[in-house]
């Protein structure tokens, strides 16, 4: 993050005022309004620190989008409003924080029309300086103006040893708080990196959902491709599509939903794609040969019942590893399996994601897995050194409790 100091900024704010702003910023970032949102806290910290340093160039929309949200240096700000949307939410949360903490000595604002922060110091009225978005008091900070007092010799109230101990404790607490904030920022960046290959080109992903005999879930808006026809949507897959759309909106990306039987390869080409469902989605099964771990349906033979499996495909041949017997997941079995994969497909010439379970509980468990930043970070931390950061696949074991998906555990991965 740029930290060069501007003469204008330093002239406008005294060292004690700058320190007061930083202390207030720390308090705001640790509040529930920002502490639970890495996205908005990262933006607020960036604009405040660069405003303090006078780095107005770093506060242009395109640069903020690049530095905070990982956009390309030449991304289209007109069609990608990620900075404007996030800044609006930051303004709203700042207003709420300072309405609840009106007694604070410093107020931080993010005026509309730009991304330079303003700072107001109580009890003095604020004024703008040089139109650059800085507000400073019209009088010196009260703590800096002291009347001379007669000098007299007094014994210290606190021994030097006690003062040293207090200073050491304060330093340790400061390091801990800084470390927690840095860890949270890294968690946010890793989660962002998981979705970036799919969402990074600014094009809304197309979610392709499998079929069953259940009616289309209410509240889903389906894109109608050229060959659209009547089809039905499995309830769990509908919930998955709706939740992924919510995730994409959090990253300022839209989404479209289409039923697998109602689309063609020409319609899929060149779009970021998400295939939901396994054996009930023909497109998922067509994309599976690119993966090391694949879902298969095994027909009954020699008095052996039909079953579904996730098999490993390698040079030594196919090796079924995780199986699910019967038409549905037996309650006594207690688990299901799923595949989560993200990779560039030569078939569609686009970035694809597959979210598919052997049974419905597997797909539901994969949905819950993708909604957890902690899970995504655990998956990315398994990546080997030198991994280029695009293609990955994970096999999940889903605990099933009373026919409902519960905890998901990564049992196998492949990065390439």
Secondary structure, 3 states (H helix, E strand, C coil): CCCCCCHHHHHHCCHHHHHHHHHHHHHHHHCHHHHCCHHHHHHHHHHHHHHHHCCHHHHCHHHHHHHHHCCCCCCCCCCCCHHHHHHHHHHHHHHHHHHHCCCCCEEEEECCCCCCEEEEECCCCEEEECCCCEEEECCCCHHHCCCCCCCCCCCCCCCHHHHHHHHHHHHHHHHHHHHHHHHHHHHHHHHHHHHHHHHCCCCCEEEEECCCCCCCCCCCCECCCCCCCCCCCCHHHHHHHHHHHHHHHHCCCCEEEEEHHHCCHHHHCCCCEEEECCCCCHHHHHHHHHCCEEEEEECCECCECCEEEEEEEECCEEEEEEEEECCCCCCCCCEEEEEEEEEEECCCCEEEEEEEECCHHHHHHHHHHHCCHHHHHHHHCCCCCCCCCCCEEEEEEEEEECCEEEEEEEEEEEEC
